[in-house]
Amino acid sequence: MRPYLLQGHERPITVIKYNYDGDLLFSASKDQIPCIWRVENGERLGTFHGHKGTVWDLDCDRFSKQLLTASADATVKLWNIQSGDLQHTFTHRGPVRGVAWSEDNKKFATISDPFVEHNAKITIFDTAELDGESDEDDLEPLLEIDVPKENSRRVQMTNISWTALNEHLLIAFDNGIVRLYNPTTGTIEEEIRVHDKKINRLQLNQSKSLFITSSADFTSKLYDTANLKHLKTYTTDRPVNDAVISETKDHILLGGGQEAMSVTTTSGKVGKFETRFFELVYETEFGSVKGHFGPINALAINPNGRNYASGAEDGYVRLHFFDKSYLDMKDPVPEAAEGTEELSTDDDDEDNQGNE
């Protein structure tokens, strides 16, 4: 498995996502400048300049025409992907932690952190009302949902997604809870406790029939989106920062590592900064891919299942193309005596870098 080393950021990676067709990759970091890459060869196609704080999340529309970016500077920005032009800025009352397009790409929802006297908020905007002539912040939200304190503590939302047919907003919290909100009325329709500690990331598969959570409690959990039924648990020996569901195999990819504040005092081997592969059904780990020199903060897998990307605290995005042996492999029923094998990697990045 030979990786492309994508060198376009100067600070830790926060999020990476493929577009719907899998030919483009978007990345963001604490350096305030999101990037767009060509998946085929790792070439950087462009950057988006305008934010004044960490970009925590981004989302590309279905046809790869518009990009939304959410930032700690309390704004969400709407970009034209082809030209890189800024189309509109949406100002919030606090740092914006997440953003997600609706399935019809006519609306989008955001989550913002508590700030001063303001509680955390969920906000929905209708982009059909934009005139496309100015970048002035003059668009009123379609709906604003206040998330009040719980037990005198201000809660923080970590992820937001729309479920199938825009039926609900699926939101993860830093107290281990997942909620379903009605996007029309703003009411909570269901709530479950998934983890004992913070949920670092929640990701759905492309059909939105399943979602997987990643937590600081060293576990990742798979759920049925339709009924919020718990299906599987993947247990590790370190905090899990992100996890993704393969679209073509019954595999789960997990990434994480020790906390960033401890990275400088330990080696990469001790910190365990690898992507770990689990069998979706049997919950067993069968391989890992090393390469990063810091905790993996973000993972994404191509919808075609042929490659995946990882972004870490070291500021690098590694784009991995699966070997034919992996693509052709069949998942056997695991034997109790089977151990974990490390997937083959090529650390000689200089021979195959995808730099600009």
Secondary structure as UniProt FT lines:
FT   STRAND          3..6
FT   STRAND          13..18
FT   TURN            20..21
FT   STRAND          24..29
FT   TURN            30..31
FT   STRAND          35..38
FT   TURN            39..42
FT   STRAND          43..47
FT   STRAND          55..60
FT   TURN            62..63
FT   STRAND          66..71
FT   TURN            72..73
FT   STRAND          75..80
FT   TURN            81..83
FT   STRAND          86..91
FT   STRAND          96..101
FT   TURN            103..104
FT   STRAND          107..112
FT   TURN            116..117
FT   STRAND          120..126
FT   HELIX           127..129
FT   STRAND          143..147
FT   TURN            151..152
FT   STRAND          157..162
FT   HELIX           164..166
FT   STRAND          169..173
FT   TURN            174..175
FT   STRAND          177..181
FT   TURN            183..185
FT   STRAND          188..193
FT   STRAND          199..204
FT   TURN            206..207
FT   STRAND          210..215
FT   TURN            216..217
FT   STRAND          219..224
FT   TURN            225..228
FT   STRAND          229..235
FT   STRAND          240..245
FT   STRAND          251..256
FT   HELIX           260..265
FT   HELIX           268..271
FT   STRAND          275..279
FT   TURN            280..282
FT   STRAND          285..289
FT   STRAND          296..301
FT   TURN            303..304
FT   STRAND          307..312
FT   TURN            313..314
FT   STRAND          317..321
FT   HELIX           324..328
FT   TURN            336..337
FT   HELIX           349..351
//
